């Protein structure tokens, strides 16, 4: 395994500017679930750090999913 990692890992940064504890925890739950469902797309084991920016309105799972897909495609391009 690369860099001694056993699997890809996710780190989250969600500031208080995002909202109250309920809103911050919702952001974390959504990002964790998207990562869990899509971490097989990584060809290598990586440490991924996600900083959730304040978001006006309701955070949607599908929006996070599409952004994550876009970012994994970008990572694949950079590693090639």
N, C-alpha and C positions, 0 to 999 in steps of 0.2 A: 504494500500500500504506500502511496505517496506521502511523504512527510510524517510517517508513523501514525497517520490517522486511521481509525478503523471504519469510520463512516463520515458522511457529510454532516456538518453541524450548523445550527442556526442560532444567531444571537439577535436580540431585539432591543431597540432603543425607542421608547415611546415617552415623549416629554409630557409634562403636566399641561402644556399649552394645547394638547390634543383634546382635553376635556376632563371630566371627572373620572373617578376610578372605573366606573361602568364603561365609559367610552374607551378608555385606555385598554381595559381588559378585552373588549370586543375587538379592537385593532389587533391585539396580540393573538387572540384565538383564531381570527381569520387568517393572519399571515402564517401561523403555525400549521393550520390545516392545509393551506395551499402548498407549503413546503413539504408536508408529509405526503401529499398526493403526487407531488412532482419531483421528489428528490431522485428518483430513478433516471431522470433525464441527464443528470450530470455524469460525464464519462469518467471523471476523477473525483476523489473525495476532497471536498473543500470545506472551509469555514466561511459561512455567509453571514455578514452583519447587515441587518436591515434597520434603517432609521425611518420611523413613521412620522411624516410631517403632519402638522395640523391640517385637518380636512374639514371644509365647510360642507355640511350635509351628512348623509348617511353613507358609510363605507359599504360597498357592495362586494360580495365574494367574487363575482364574475369580473369586476374591474381589477381586483388584485390578481386573479387568475391570468387574465390577459397580459397584465404588466409583467408577471413572473415568467410567462412563456416568452415574451419579448426579450427579457433579460437573459434567459437561458440560451436563447438563440444567439444573442450578442456574445455571451461567454464562450460559446462554441466557436464563433468566428475568431475571437481573440486567441483561443488556445490552439487554433489550426495554423 
